[in-house]
Amino acid sequence: MKTVILALLVLLVISQGEALRCHCVRDRDCSGPIQTCTGPTDVCYFAVAYIPDLTIARGCTPANECRTMRFSDHVVSSGCCRGDLCNKFGESNK
């Protein structure tokens, strides 16, 4: 039984160590300047929009939302990437 508990703890630590981290600005889930992606949010994003003024947002999002973000009426530039802290404005390695 101790072996099973130890194995689960090791898996938990490893999975937390591999979580994607993104710069986070003006995203509803931001709790600080860096966000750790959880659940279905598997890519970092950045977006520039006019709503009504220039707004820059960064954070974690599901990969399938990257496609719809590009076609929003107010978004003038956006992108997604899969590396830690890869979503500085203008840096996208889709």
mmCIF file as gemmi writes it, N, C-alpha and C atoms, coordinates in Angstrom:
data_model
loop_
_atom_site.group_PDB
_atom_site.id
_atom_site.type_symbol
_atom_site.label_atom_id
_atom_site.label_alt_id
_atom_site.label_comp_id
_atom_site.label_asym_id
_atom_site.label_entity_id
_atom_site.label_seq_id
_atom_site.pdbx_PDB_ins_code
_atom_site.Cartn_x
_atom_site.Cartn_y
_atom_site.Cartn_z
_atom_site.occupancy
_atom_site.B_iso_or_equiv
_atom_site.pdbx_formal_charge
_atom_site.auth_seq_id
_atom_site.auth_asym_id
_atom_site.pdbx_PDB_model_num
ATOM 1 N N . MET Axp A 1 ? 0.818 -1.2 0 1 0 ? 1 A 1
ATOM 2 C CA . MET Axp A 1 ? 0 0 0 1 0 ? 1 A 1
ATOM 3 C C . MET Axp A 1 ? 0.86 1.261 0 1 0 ? 1 A 1
ATOM 4 N N . LYS Axp A 2 ? 1.95 1.236 0.78 1 0 ? 2 A 1
ATOM 5 C CA . LYS Axp A 2 ? 2.852 2.39 0.817 1 0 ? 2 A 1
ATOM 6 C C . LYS Axp A 2 ? 3.477 2.641 -0.546 1 0 ? 2 A 1
ATOM 7 N N . THR Axp A 3 ? 3.753 1.566 -1.265 1 0 ? 3 A 1
ATOM 8 C CA . THR Axp A 3 ? 4.344 1.69 -2.591 1 0 ? 3 A 1
ATOM 9 C C . THR Axp A 3 ? 3.382 2.393 -3.546 1 0 ? 3 A 1
ATOM 10 N N . VAL Axp A 4 ? 2.113 2.058 -3.472 1 0 ? 4 A 1
ATOM 11 C CA . VAL Axp A 4 ? 1.096 2.682 -4.334 1 0 ? 4 A 1
ATOM 12 C C . VAL Axp A 4 ? 0.987 4.167 -4.021 1 0 ? 4 A 1
ATOM 13 N N . ILE Axp A 5 ? 0.953 4.522 -2.757 1 0 ? 5 A 1
ATOM 14 C CA . ILE Axp A 5 ? 0.846 5.932 -2.365 1 0 ? 5 A 1
ATOM 15 C C . ILE Axp A 5 ? 2.086 6.699 -2.816 1 0 ? 5 A 1
ATOM 16 N N . LEU Axp A 6 ? 3.255 6.114 -2.633 1 0 ? 6 A 1
ATOM 17 C CA . LEU Axp A 6 ? 4.493 6.746 -3.062 1 0 ? 6 A 1
ATOM 18 C C . LEU Axp A 6 ? 4.499 6.954 -4.578 1 0 ? 6 A 1
ATOM 19 N N . ALA Axp A 7 ? 4.06 5.963 -5.328 1 0 ? 7 A 1
ATOM 20 C CA . ALA Axp A 7 ? 4.006 6.075 -6.794 1 0 ? 7 A 1
ATOM 21 C C . ALA Axp A 7 ? 3.054 7.193 -7.216 1 0 ? 7 A 1
ATOM 22 N N . LEU Axp A 8 ? 1.913 7.316 -6.556 1 0 ? 8 A 1
ATOM 23 C CA . LEU Axp A 8 ? 0.963 8.386 -6.881 1 0 ? 8 A 1
ATOM 24 C C . LEU Axp A 8 ? 1.553 9.758 -6.577 1 0 ? 8 A 1
ATOM 25 N N . LEU Axp A 9 ? 2.251 9.88 -5.47 1 0 ? 9 A 1
ATOM 26 C CA . LEU Axp A 9 ? 2.889 11.152 -5.137 1 0 ? 9 A 1
ATOM 27 C C . LEU Axp A 9 ? 3.953 11.536 -6.158 1 0 ? 9 A 1
ATOM 28 N N . VAL Axp A 10 ? 4.732 10.582 -6.595 1 0 ? 10 A 1
ATOM 29 C CA . VAL Axp A 10 ? 5.754 10.842 -7.61 1 0 ? 10 A 1
ATOM 30 C C . VAL Axp A 10 ? 5.099 11.294 -8.912 1 0 ? 10 A 1
ATOM 31 N N . LEU Axp A 11 ? 4.043 10.631 -9.326 1 0 ? 11 A 1
ATOM 32 C CA . LEU Axp A 11 ? 3.338 11.032 -10.548 1 0 ? 11 A 1
ATOM 33 C C . LEU Axp A 11 ? 2.763 12.434 -10.424 1 0 ? 11 A 1
ATOM 34 N N . LEU Axp A 12 ? 2.232 12.777 -9.273 1 0 ? 12 A 1
ATOM 35 C CA . LEU Axp A 12 ? 1.675 14.107 -9.052 1 0 ? 12 A 1
ATOM 36 C C . LEU Axp A 12 ? 2.751 15.172 -9.165 1 0 ? 12 A 1
ATOM 37 N N . VAL Axp A 13 ? 3.894 14.948 -8.565 1 0 ? 13 A 1
ATOM 38 C CA . VAL Axp A 13 ? 4.997 15.912 -8.623 1 0 ? 13 A 1
ATOM 39 C C . VAL Axp A 13 ? 5.495 16.059 -10.047 1 0 ? 13 A 1
ATOM 40 N N . ILE Axp A 14 ? 5.648 14.964 -10.761 1 0 ? 14 A 1
ATOM 41 C CA . ILE Axp A 14 ? 6.119 15.017 -12.15 1 0 ? 14 A 1
ATOM 42 C C . ILE Axp A 14 ? 5.116 15.756 -13.025 1 0 ? 14 A 1
ATOM 43 N N . SER Axp A 15 ? 3.836 15.48 -12.882 1 0 ? 15 A 1
ATOM 44 C CA . SER Axp A 15 ? 2.835 16.134 -13.733 1 0 ? 15 A 1
ATOM 45 C C . SER Axp A 15 ? 2.771 17.624 -13.45 1 0 ? 15 A 1
ATOM 46 N N . GLN Axp A 16 ? 2.953 18.045 -12.202 1 0 ? 16 A 1
ATOM 47 C CA . GLN Axp A 16 ? 2.956 19.468 -11.879 1 0 ? 16 A 1
ATOM 48 C C . GLN Axp A 16 ? 4.201 20.144 -12.45 1 0 ? 16 A 1
ATOM 49 N N . GLY Axp A 17 ? 5.309 19.435 -12.488 1 0 ? 17 A 1
ATOM 50 C CA . GLY Axp A 17 ? 6.553 19.991 -13.007 1 0 ? 17 A 1
ATOM 51 C C . GLY Axp A 17 ? 6.509 20.226 -14.506 1 0 ? 17 A 1
ATOM 52 N N . GLU Axp A 18 ? 5.642 19.547 -15.209 1 0 ? 18 A 1
ATOM 53 C CA . GLU Axp A 18 ? 5.566 19.669 -16.656 1 0 ? 18 A 1
ATOM 54 C C . GLU Axp A 18 ? 4.45 20.585 -17.128 1 0 ? 18 A 1
ATOM 55 N N . ALA Axp A 19 ? 3.723 21.217 -16.215 1 0 ? 19 A 1
ATOM 56 C CA . ALA Axp A 19 ? 2.611 22.077 -16.605 1 0 ? 19 A 1
ATOM 57 C C . ALA Axp A 19 ? 3.124 23.309 -17.355 1 0 ? 19 A 1
ATOM 58 N N . LEU Axp A 20 ? 2.409 23.688 -18.387 1 0 ? 20 A 1
ATOM 59 C CA . LEU Axp A 20 ? 2.755 24.84 -19.208 1 0 ? 20 A 1
ATOM 60 C C . LEU Axp A 20 ? 2.518 26.121 -18.42 1 0 ? 20 A 1
ATOM 61 N N . ARG Axp A 21 ? 3.452 27.063 -18.512 1 0 ? 21 A 1
ATOM 62 C CA . ARG Axp A 21 ? 3.301 28.37 -17.874 1 0 ? 21 A 1
ATOM 63 C C . ARG Axp A 21 ? 3.26 29.442 -18.949 1 0 ? 21 A 1
ATOM 64 N N . CYS Axp A 22 ? 2.356 30.408 -18.78 1 0 ? 22 A 1
ATOM 65 C CA . CYS Axp A 22 ? 2.175 31.479 -19.767 1 0 ? 22 A 1
ATOM 66 C C . CYS Axp A 22 ? 2.189 32.834 -19.074 1 0 ? 22 A 1
ATOM 67 N N . HIS Axp A 23 ? 2.632 33.851 -19.828 1 0 ? 23 A 1
ATOM 68 C CA . HIS Axp A 23 ? 2.466 35.22 -19.343 1 0 ? 23 A 1
ATOM 69 C C . HIS Axp A 23 ? 0.966 35.47 -19.264 1 0 ? 23 A 1
ATOM 70 N N . CYS Axp A 24 ? 0.525 36.212 -18.262 1 0 ? 24 A 1
ATOM 71 C CA . CYS Axp A 24 ? -0.91 36.423 -18.085 1 0 ? 24 A 1
ATOM 72 C C . CYS Axp A 24 ? -1.202 37.908 -17.853 1 0 ? 24 A 1
ATOM 73 N N . VAL Axp A 25 ? -1.983 38.485 -18.757 1 0 ? 25 A 1
ATOM 74 C CA . VAL Axp A 25 ? -2.392 39.888 -18.679 1 0 ? 25 A 1
ATOM 75 C C . VAL Axp A 25 ? -3.823 39.991 -19.168 1 0 ? 25 A 1
ATOM 76 N N . ARG Axp A 26 ? -4.684 40.578 -18.407 1 0 ? 26 A 1
ATOM 77 C CA . ARG Axp A 26 ? -6.082 40.845 -18.763 1 0 ? 26 A 1
ATOM 78 C C . ARG Axp A 26 ? -6.882 39.597 -19.132 1 0 ? 26 A 1
ATOM 79 N N . ASP Axp A 27 ? -6.457 38.46 -18.663 1 0 ? 27 A 1
ATOM 80 C CA . ASP Axp A 27 ? -7.227 37.231 -18.846 1 0 ? 27 A 1
ATOM 81 C C . ASP Axp A 27 ? -8.048 37.03 -17.577 1 0 ? 27 A 1
ATOM 82 N N . ARG Axp A 28 ? -9.27 36.572 -17.701 1 0 ? 28 A 1
ATOM 83 C CA . ARG Axp A 28 ? -10.139 36.433 -16.52 1 0 ? 28 A 1
ATOM 84 C C . ARG Axp A 28 ? -9.573 35.474 -15.477 1 0 ? 28 A 1
ATOM 85 N N . ASP Axp A 29 ? -8.65 34.606 -15.864 1 0 ? 29 A 1
ATOM 86 C CA . ASP Axp A 29 ? -8.082 33.641 -14.932 1 0 ? 29 A 1
ATOM 87 C C . ASP Axp A 29 ? -6.728 34.075 -14.354 1 0 ? 29 A 1
ATOM 88 N N . CYS Axp A 30 ? -6.273 35.285 -14.664 1 0 ? 30 A 1
ATOM 89 C CA . CYS Axp A 30 ? -4.98 35.75 -14.148 1 0 ? 30 A 1
ATOM 90 C C . CYS Axp A 30 ? -5.041 35.957 -12.642 1 0 ? 30 A 1
ATOM 91 N N . SER Axp A 31 ? -4.091 35.358 -11.948 1 0 ? 31 A 1
ATOM 92 C CA . SER Axp A 31 ? -3.945 35.648 -10.525 1 0 ? 31 A 1
ATOM 93 C C . SER Axp A 31 ? -2.592 36.304 -10.277 1 0 ? 31 A 1
ATOM 94 N N . GLY Axp A 32 ? -1.84 36.51 -11.345 1 0 ? 32 A 1
ATOM 95 C CA . GLY Axp A 32 ? -0.528 37.133 -11.279 1 0 ? 32 A 1
ATOM 96 C C . GLY Axp A 32 ? 0.033 37.245 -12.682 1 0 ? 32 A 1
ATOM 97 N N . PRO Axp A 33 ? 1.289 37.676 -12.82 1 0 ? 33 A 1
ATOM 98 C CA . PRO Axp A 33 ? 1.866 37.87 -14.158 1 0 ? 33 A 1
ATOM 99 C C . PRO Axp A 33 ? 2.167 36.572 -14.905 1 0 ? 33 A 1
ATOM 100 N N . ILE Axp A 34 ? 2.208 35.444 -14.179 1 0 ? 34 A 1
ATOM 101 C CA . ILE Axp A 34 ? 2.447 34.143 -14.812 1 0 ? 34 A 1
ATOM 102 C C . ILE Axp A 34 ? 1.35 33.186 -14.378 1 0 ? 34 A 1
ATOM 103 N N . GLN Axp A 35 ? 0.786 32.472 -15.35 1 0 ? 35 A 1
ATOM 104 C CA . GLN Axp A 35 ? -0.316 31.545 -15.113 1 0 ? 35 A 1
ATOM 105 C C . GLN Axp A 35 ? 0.147 30.136 -15.445 1 0 ? 35 A 1
ATOM 106 N N . THR Axp A 36 ? -0.192 29.171 -14.603 1 0 ? 36 A 1
ATOM 107 C CA . THR Axp A 36 ? 0.065 27.763 -14.891 1 0 ? 36 A 1
ATOM 108 C C . THR Axp A 36 ? -1.2 27.182 -15.518 1 0 ? 36 A 1
ATOM 109 N N . CYS Axp A 37 ? -1.066 26.65 -16.718 1 0 ? 37 A 1
ATOM 110 C CA . CYS Axp A 37 ? -2.221 26.122 -17.447 1 0 ? 37 A 1
ATOM 111 C C . CYS Axp A 37 ? -2.678 24.807 -16.819 1 0 ? 37 A 1
ATOM 112 N N . THR Axp A 38 ? -3.985 24.655 -16.694 1 0 ? 38 A 1
ATOM 113 C CA . THR Axp A 38 ? -4.564 23.441 -16.121 1 0 ? 38 A 1
ATOM 114 C C . THR Axp A 38 ? -5.733 22.989 -16.974 1 0 ? 38 A 1
ATOM 115 N N . GLY Axp A 39 ? -6.133 21.748 -16.782 1 0 ? 39 A 1
ATOM 116 C CA . GLY Axp A 39 ? -7.301 21.215 -17.489 1 0 ? 39 A 1
ATOM 117 C C . GLY Axp A 39 ? -7.127 21.28 -18.994 1 0 ? 39 A 1
ATOM 118 N N . PRO Axp A 40 ? -8.159 21.779 -19.698 1 0 ? 40 A 1
ATOM 119 C CA . PRO Axp A 40 ? -8.119 21.774 -21.163 1 0 ? 40 A 1
ATOM 120 C C . PRO Axp A 40 ? -7.279 22.903 -21.758 1 0 ? 40 A 1
ATOM 121 N N . THR Axp A 41 ? -6.761 23.813 -20.929 1 0 ? 41 A 1
ATOM 122 C CA . THR Axp A 41 ? -5.956 24.909 -21.471 1 0 ? 41 A 1
ATOM 123 C C . THR Axp A 41 ? -4.544 24.4 -21.719 1 0 ? 41 A 1
ATOM 124 N N . ASP Axp A 42 ? -4.218 24.155 -22.995 1 0 ? 42 A 1
ATOM 125 C CA . ASP Axp A 42 ? -2.968 23.496 -23.335 1 0 ? 42 A 1
ATOM 126 C C . ASP Axp A 42 ? -2.025 24.323 -24.195 1 0 ? 42 A 1
ATOM 127 N N . VAL Axp A 43 ? -2.356 25.593 -24.443 1 0 ? 43 A 1
ATOM 128 C CA . VAL Axp A 43 ? -1.468 26.489 -25.176 1 0 ? 43 A 1
ATOM 129 C C . VAL Axp A 43 ? -1.509 27.875 -24.536 1 0 ? 43 A 1
ATOM 130 N N . CYS Axp A 44 ? -0.46 28.657 -24.809 1 0 ? 44 A 1
ATOM 131 C CA . CYS Axp A 44 ? -0.435 30.062 -24.407 1 0 ? 44 A 1
ATOM 132 C C . CYS Axp A 44 ? -0.972 30.881 -25.579 1 0 ? 44 A 1
ATOM 133 N N . TYR Axp A 45 ? -1.595 32.032 -25.284 1 0 ? 45 A 1
ATOM 134 C CA . TYR Axp A 45 ? -2.071 32.9 -26.361 1 0 ? 45 A 1
ATOM 135 C C . TYR Axp A 45 ? -1.707 34.347 -26.08 1 0 ? 45 A 1
ATOM 136 N N . PHE Axp A 46 ? -1.697 35.142 -27.139 1 0 ? 46 A 1
ATOM 137 C CA . PHE Axp A 46 ? -1.668 36.591 -27.014 1 0 ? 46 A 1
ATOM 138 C C . PHE Axp A 46 ? -2.677 37.129 -28.008 1 0 ? 46 A 1
ATOM 139 N N . ALA Axp A 47 ? -3.268 38.243 -27.678 1 0 ? 47 A 1
ATOM 140 C CA . ALA Axp A 47 ? -4.24 38.867 -28.583 1 0 ? 47 A 1
ATOM 141 C C . ALA Axp A 47 ? -4.18 40.377 -28.419 1 0 ? 47 A 1
ATOM 142 N N . VAL Axp A 48 ? -4.286 41.069 -29.538 1 0 ? 48 A 1
ATOM 143 C CA . VAL Axp A 48 ? -4.379 42.523 -29.55 1 0 ? 48 A 1
ATOM 144 C C . VAL Axp A 48 ? -5.727 42.852 -30.165 1 0 ? 48 A 1
ATOM 145 N N . ALA Axp A 49 ? -6.494 43.675 -29.474 1 0 ? 49 A 1
ATOM 146 C CA . ALA Axp A 49 ? -7.841 43.997 -29.955 1 0 ? 49 A 1
ATOM 147 C C . ALA Axp A 49 ? -8.159 45.46 -29.659 1 0 ? 49 A 1
ATOM 148 N N . TYR Axp A 50 ? -9.143 45.979 -30.356 1 0 ? 50 A 1
ATOM 149 C CA . TYR Axp A 50 ? -9.681 47.313 -30.094 1 0 ? 50 A 1
ATOM 150 C C . TYR Axp A 50 ? -11.077 47.136 -29.521 1 0 ? 50 A 1
ATOM 151 N N . ILE Axp A 51 ? -11.213 47.291 -28.2 1 0 ? 51 A 1
ATOM 152 C CA . ILE Axp A 51 ? -12.506 47.07 -27.529 1 0 ? 51 A 1
ATOM 153 C C . ILE Axp A 51 ? -12.701 48.144 -26.47 1 0 ? 51 A 1
ATOM 154 N N . PRO Axp A 52 ? -13.058 49.336 -26.627 1 0 ? 52 A 1
ATOM 155 C CA . PRO Axp A 52 ? -12.958 50.176 -27.812 1 0 ? 52 A 1
ATOM 156 C C . PRO Axp A 52 ? -11.553 50.709 -28.011 1 0 ? 52 A 1
ATOM 157 N N . ASP Axp A 53 ? -10.684 50.62 -26.973 1 0 ? 53 A 1
ATOM 158 C CA . ASP Axp A 53 ? -9.295 51.064 -27.104 1 0 ? 53 A 1
ATOM 159 C C . ASP Axp A 53 ? -8.388 49.861 -27.3 1 0 ? 53 A 1
ATOM 160 N N . LEU Axp A 54 ? -7.127 50.141 -27.585 1 0 ? 54 A 1
ATOM 161 C CA . LEU Axp A 54 ? -6.147 49.071 -27.76 1 0 ? 54 A 1
ATOM 162 C C . LEU Axp A 54 ? -6.038 48.253 -26.478 1 0 ? 54 A 1
ATOM 163 N N . THR Axp A 55 ? -6.224 46.954 -26.581 1 0 ? 55 A 1
ATOM 164 C CA . THR Axp A 55 ? -6.157 46.04 -25.443 1 0 ? 55 A 1
ATOM 165 C C . THR Axp A 55 ? -5.262 44.866 -25.804 1 0 ? 55 A 1
ATOM 166 N N . ILE Axp A 56 ? -4.349 44.529 -24.901 1 0 ? 56 A 1
ATOM 167 C CA . ILE Axp A 56 ? -3.476 43.37 -25.102 1 0 ? 56 A 1
ATOM 168 C C . ILE Axp A 56 ? -3.795 42.357 -24.011 1 0 ? 56 A 1
ATOM 169 N N . ALA Axp A 57 ? -4.009 41.107 -24.397 1 0 ? 57 A 1
ATOM 170 C CA . ALA Axp A 57 ? -4.317 40.055 -23.437 1 0 ? 57 A 1
ATOM 171 C C . ALA Axp A 57 ? -3.395 38.871 -23.682 1 0 ? 57 A 1
ATOM 172 N N . ARG Axp A 58 ? -3.036 38.194 -22.601 1 0 ? 58 A 1
ATOM 173 C CA . ARG Axp A 58 ? -2.209 36.987 -22.678 1 0 ? 58 A 1
ATOM 174 C C . ARG Axp A 58 ? -2.674 36.01 -21.608 1 0 ? 58 A 1
ATOM 175 N N . GLY Axp A 59 ? -2.497 34.714 -21.853 1 0 ? 59 A 1
ATOM 176 C CA . GLY Axp A 59 ? -2.861 33.708 -20.857 1 0 ? 59 A 1
ATOM 177 C C . GLY Axp A 59 ? -2.861 32.315 -21.453 1 0 ? 59 A 1
ATOM 178 N N . CYS Axp A 60 ? -3.587 31.405 -20.808 1 0 ? 60 A 1
ATOM 179 C CA . CYS Axp A 60 ? -3.738 30.017 -21.259 1 0 ? 60 A 1
ATOM 180 C C . CYS Axp A 60 ? -5.102 29.866 -21.935 1 0 ? 60 A 1
ATOM 181 N N . THR Axp A 61 ? -5.174 28.988 -22.914 1 0 ? 61 A 1
ATOM 182 C CA . THR Axp A 61 ? -6.443 28.718 -23.594 1 0 ? 61 A 1
ATOM 183 C C . THR Axp A 61 ? -6.392 27.327 -24.226 1 0 ? 61 A 1
ATOM 184 N N . PRO Axp A 62 ? -7.546 26.718 -24.491 1 0 ? 62 A 1
ATOM 185 C CA . PRO Axp A 62 ? -7.538 25.466 -25.258 1 0 ? 62 A 1
ATOM 186 C C . PRO Axp A 62 ? -7.086 25.736 -26.698 1 0 ? 62 A 1
ATOM 187 N N . ALA Axp A 63 ? -6.339 24.827 -27.28 1 0 ? 63 A 1
ATOM 188 C CA . ALA Axp A 63 ? -5.803 25.015 -28.633 1 0 ? 63 A 1
ATOM 189 C C . ALA Axp A 63 ? -6.897 25.295 -29.662 1 0 ? 63 A 1
ATOM 190 N N . ASN Axp A 64 ? -8.074 24.683 -29.522 1 0 ? 64 A 1
ATOM 191 C CA . ASN Axp A 64 ? -9.13 24.889 -30.522 1 0 ? 64 A 1
ATOM 192 C C . ASN Axp A 64 ? -9.684 26.316 -30.505 1 0 ? 64 A 1
ATOM 193 N N . GLU Axp A 65 ? -9.467 27.073 -29.42 1 0 ? 65 A 1
ATOM 194 C CA . GLU Axp A 65 ? -9.936 28.461 -29.392 1 0 ? 65 A 1
ATOM 195 C C . GLU Axp A 65 ? -9.004 29.402 -30.139 1 0 ? 65 A 1
ATOM 196 N N . CYS Axp A 66 ? -7.811 28.96 -30.459 1 0 ? 66 A 1
ATOM 197 C CA . CYS Axp A 66 ? -6.877 29.807 -31.218 1 0 ? 66 A 1
ATOM 198 C C . CYS Axp A 66 ? -7.437 30.141 -32.594 1 0 ? 66 A 1
ATOM 199 N N . ARG Axp A 67 ? -8.064 29.191 -33.225 1 0 ? 67 A 1
ATOM 200 C CA . ARG Axp A 67 ? -8.62 29.422 -34.571 1 0 ? 67 A 1
ATOM 201 C C . ARG Axp A 67 ? -9.734 30.455 -34.538 1 0 ? 67 A 1
ATOM 202 N N . THR Axp A 68 ? -10.628 30.37 -33.565 1 0 ? 68 A 1
ATOM 203 C CA . THR Axp A 68 ? -11.76 31.304 -33.516 1 0 ? 68 A 1
ATOM 204 C C . THR Axp A 68 ? -11.311 32.693 -33.083 1 0 ? 68 A 1
ATOM 205 N N . MET Axp A 69 ? -10.251 32.78 -32.296 1 0 ? 69 A 1
ATOM 206 C CA . MET Axp A 69 ? -9.741 34.071 -31.846 1 0 ? 69 A 1
ATOM 207 C C . MET Axp A 69 ? -9.292 34.923 -33.033 1 0 ? 69 A 1
ATOM 208 N N . ARG Axp A 70 ? -8.712 34.309 -34.034 1 0 ? 70 A 1
ATOM 209 C CA . ARG Axp A 70 ? -8.188 35.033 -35.198 1 0 ? 70 A 1
ATOM 210 C C . ARG Axp A 70 ? -9.283 35.692 -36.026 1 0 ? 70 A 1
ATOM 211 N N . PHE Axp A 71 ? -10.499 35.189 -35.932 1 0 ? 71 A 1
ATOM 212 C CA . PHE Axp A 71 ? -11.565 35.699 -36.782 1 0 ? 71 A 1
ATOM 213 C C . PHE Axp A 71 ? -12.561 36.582 -36.041 1 0 ? 71 A 1
ATOM 214 N N . SER Axp A 72 ? -12.239 36.963 -34.815 1 0 ? 72 A 1
ATOM 215 C CA . SER Axp A 72 ? -13.097 37.866 -34.057 1 0 ? 72 A 1
ATOM 216 C C . SER Axp A 72 ? -13.049 39.253 -34.697 1 0 ? 72 A 1
ATOM 217 N N . ASP Axp A 73 ? -14.158 39.958 -34.681 1 0 ? 73 A 1
ATOM 218 C CA . ASP Axp A 73 ? -14.246 41.276 -35.316 1 0 ? 73 A 1
ATOM 219 C C . ASP Axp A 73 ? -13.263 42.289 -34.737 1 0 ? 73 A 1
ATOM 220 N N . HIS Axp A 74 ? -12.986 42.223 -33.453 1 0 ? 74 A 1
ATOM 221 C CA . HIS Axp A 74 ? -12.171 43.239 -32.799 1 0 ? 74 A 1
ATOM 222 C C . HIS Axp A 74 ? -10.691 42.878 -32.698 1 0 ? 74 A 1
ATOM 223 N N . VAL Axp A 75 ? -10.338 41.625 -32.925 1 0 ? 75 A 1
ATOM 224 C CA . VAL Axp A 75 ? -8.95 41.188 -32.784 1 0 ? 75 A 1
ATOM 225 C C . VAL Axp A 75 ? -8.178 41.551 -34.043 1 0 ? 75 A 1
ATOM 226 N N . VAL Axp A 76 ? -7.065 42.293 -33.863 1 0 ? 76 A 1
ATOM 227 C CA . VAL Axp A 76 ? -6.25 42.68 -35.006 1 0 ? 76 A 1
ATOM 228 C C . VAL Axp A 76 ? -4.996 41.824 -35.135 1 0 ? 76 A 1
ATOM 229 N N . SER Axp A 77 ? -4.594 41.193 -34.042 1 0 ? 77 A 1
ATOM 230 C CA . SER Axp A 77 ? -3.438 40.306 -34.078 1 0 ? 77 A 1
ATOM 231 C C . SER Axp A 77 ? -3.574 39.294 -32.943 1 0 ? 77 A 1
ATOM 232 N N . SER Axp A 78 ? -3.231 38.05 -33.211 1 0 ? 78 A 1
ATOM 233 C CA . SER Axp A 78 ? -3.301 37.024 -32.166 1 0 ? 78 A 1
ATOM 234 C C . SER Axp A 78 ? -2.418 35.851 -32.551 1 0 ? 78 A 1
ATOM 235 N N . GLY Axp A 79 ? -2.129 35.018 -31.576 1 0 ? 79 A 1
ATOM 236 C CA . GLY Axp A 79 ? -1.35 33.824 -31.84 1 0 ? 79 A 1
ATOM 237 C C . GLY Axp A 79 ? -1.316 32.921 -30.627 1 0 ? 79 A 1
ATOM 238 N N . CYS Axp A 80 ? -0.92 31.68 -30.852 1 0 ? 80 A 1
ATOM 239 C CA . CYS Axp A 80 ? -0.813 30.697 -29.79 1 0 ? 80 A 1
ATOM 240 C C . CYS Axp A 80 ? 0.518 29.98 -29.922 1 0 ? 80 A 1
ATOM 241 N N . CYS Axp A 81 ? 1.018 29.475 -28.795 1 0 ? 81 A 1
ATOM 242 C CA . CYS Axp A 81 ? 2.289 28.76 -28.792 1 0 ? 81 A 1
ATOM 243 C C . CYS Axp A 81 ? 2.277 27.74 -27.665 1 0 ? 81 A 1
ATOM 244 N N . ARG Axp A 82 ? 3.23 26.802 -27.688 1 0 ? 82 A 1
ATOM 245 C CA . ARG Axp A 82 ? 3.216 25.691 -26.743 1 0 ? 82 A 1
ATOM 246 C C . ARG Axp A 82 ? 4.444 25.61 -25.838 1 0 ? 82 A 1
ATOM 247 N N . GLY Axp A 83 ? 5.25 26.629 -25.734 1 0 ? 83 A 1
ATOM 248 C CA . GLY Axp A 83 ? 6.431 26.585 -24.864 1 0 ? 83 A 1
ATOM 249 C C . GLY Axp A 83 ? 6.224 27.431 -23.618 1 0 ? 83 A 1
ATOM 250 N N . ASP Axp A 84 ? 6.941 27.116 -22.552 1 0 ? 84 A 1
ATOM 251 C CA . ASP Axp A 84 ? 6.844 27.911 -21.333 1 0 ? 84 A 1
ATOM 252 C C . ASP Axp A 84 ? 7.134 29.387 -21.621 1 0 ? 84 A 1
ATOM 253 N N . LEU Axp A 85 ? 6.236 30.246 -21.172 1 0 ? 85 A 1
ATOM 254 C CA . LEU Axp A 85 ? 6.365 31.696 -21.272 1 0 ? 85 A 1
ATOM 255 C C . LEU Axp A 85 ? 6.644 32.162 -22.698 1 0 ? 85 A 1
ATOM 256 N N . CYS Axp A 86 ? 6.051 31.485 -23.663 1 0 ? 86 A 1
ATOM 257 C CA . CYS Axp A 86 ? 6.298 31.777 -25.081 1 0 ? 86 A 1
ATOM 258 C C . CYS Axp A 86 ? 5.416 32.898 -25.62 1 0 ? 86 A 1
ATOM 259 N N . ASN Axp A 87 ? 4.474 33.4 -24.831 1 0 ? 87 A 1
ATOM 260 C CA . ASN Axp A 87 ? 3.483 34.337 -25.371 1 0 ? 87 A 1
ATOM 261 C C . ASN Axp A 87 ? 3.757 35.793 -25.043 1 0 ? 87 A 1
ATOM 262 N N . LYS Axp A 88 ? 5.028 36.187 -25.143 1 0 ? 88 A 1
ATOM 263 C CA . LYS Axp A 88 ? 5.3 37.616 -25.113 1 0 ? 88 A 1
ATOM 264 C C . LYS Axp A 88 ? 4.65 38.174 -26.361 1 0 ? 88 A 1
ATOM 265 N N . PHE Axp A 89 ? 4.235 39.426 -26.331 1 0 ? 89 A 1
ATOM 266 C CA . PHE Axp A 89 ? 3.516 40.007 -27.47 1 0 ? 89 A 1
ATOM 267 C C . PHE Axp A 89 ? 4.3 39.828 -28.755 1 0 ? 89 A 1
ATOM 268 N N . GLY Axp A 90 ? 3.621 39.312 -29.757 1 0 ? 90 A 1
ATOM 269 C CA . GLY Axp A 90 ? 4.2 39.179 -31.085 1 0 ? 90 A 1
ATOM 270 C C . GLY Axp A 90 ? 4.999 37.913 -31.307 1 0 ? 90 A 1
ATOM 271 N N . GLU Axp A 91 ? 5.215 37.11 -30.276 1 0 ? 91 A 1
ATOM 272 C CA . GLU Axp A 91 ? 5.986 35.877 -30.458 1 0 ? 91 A 1
ATOM 273 C C . GLU Axp A 91 ? 5.031 34.706 -30.533 1 0 ? 91 A 1
ATOM 274 N N . SER Axp A 92 ? 4.969 34.066 -31.659 1 0 ? 92 A 1
ATOM 275 C CA . SER Axp A 92 ? 4.089 32.927 -31.846 1 0 ? 92 A 1
ATOM 276 C C . SER Axp A 92 ? 4.814 31.836 -32.589 1 0 ? 92 A 1
ATOM 277 N N . ASN Axp A 93 ? 4.836 30.643 -32.032 1 0 ? 93 A 1
ATOM 278 C CA . ASN Axp A 93 ? 5.455 29.507 -32.746 1 0 ? 93 A 1
ATOM 279 C C . ASN Axp A 93 ? 4.437 28.393 -32.864 1 0 ? 93 A 1
ATOM 280 N N . LYS Axp A 94 ? 3.331 28.71 -33.486 1 0 ? 94 A 1
ATOM 281 C CA . LYS Axp A 94 ? 2.201 27.812 -33.653 1 0 ? 94 A 1
ATOM 282 C C . LYS Axp A 94 ? 2.704 26.42 -33.842 1 0 ? 94 A 1
